[in-house]
Amino acid sequence: MPSIEKSKVDVKNWIKLLDPTEKRTIQLITENNGRITQAKISREMGKVKVFMVLEKLKKRGIIEKIKEKKTNLIKFSDKSEFLLKK
């Protein structure tokens, strides 16, 4: 199996391990070119739930939180930027 195809399979398997809220968060970040404010995510899922999900993803090294004025900018970490590639 070529390495590109293998990496696509690895990503699909990795995404299956996430809970639905984490999957939706990853999807929102991806839809916004890898950068989205925490407030924008919170409008869809609620502040407390989003905070907990983002902390879990941050702890796993999937995302980074960057303080930007009164909100946080959420982006994929360097090791997770492959999620943006199609």
N, C-alpha and C positions, 0 to 999 in steps of 0.2 A: 504494500500500500504506500503510495507517495506520501511524503511528509506533510504536504498541505492538507491532503485528505485526512490523514491521521490527526492533525491538529484540530480540524473541524469536528471530528468524532470526539476528541478529548473535551472540547468546549461544550458540546451537546451533553456529554455525560456529566460534566461539572455543573452545568446549569440545572440538570435534573435534581441535584442535591439541595438546591435552594428552596426555601419555602415560598409560597405564592407572593407574599409581600416583598421579599427580597428580589424575586424575579421581576415584579412590577417596577421596583426601584431601579434595577439594572436597565430595564427597558426604557424608562423615562430618561435616564442619563444618556443612553445610547441615542434616543430620538433627538436629543438636544446636543448632538455632536460632542458628547463626553463631558459637558459642563452644564450644571443646572444649580439654581439656588435651592437651599433647603426649604425656603418659604414656598416655592413653586411645587415641590413634592408634597409639602404639608397640606396644601390646598386640596389635594386629591385624597390623602389618606389620614390626615389628622396629625397634629404636632407630636404627641407623645409616641404614637406608633412609629412615626418617621424617625424620631430621635433614637428610639431603641434599635430600629433596623439599621440606621446609619452607623451607630456605634458597633453593631455586630460586624457589618461589612468593613468598617475601618479597622477593627481588631484583627480581622482576617487578612488585611492588607489589600483589599480589593479597591477601596476608595480612599481619597484624601479629603479632609475638610480644610478649607482655607477661609479664615475670617476675613470678611469683606464688608466694611462699615457695620451695619446693624444685622447682617445676615451671614450665613455661611455659604460659600461656593463649594459645591460637591463635584468632584471630578474623579475619573479613574486614576488609580496609582500607576506608576510607570510599568509595573509588572502586569497590570490588567488592561492596558490600552489595546491589546489584541482583540478585545470585545468590540471595538469600533470597526475593525477590518471585516469586510464581508467576504 
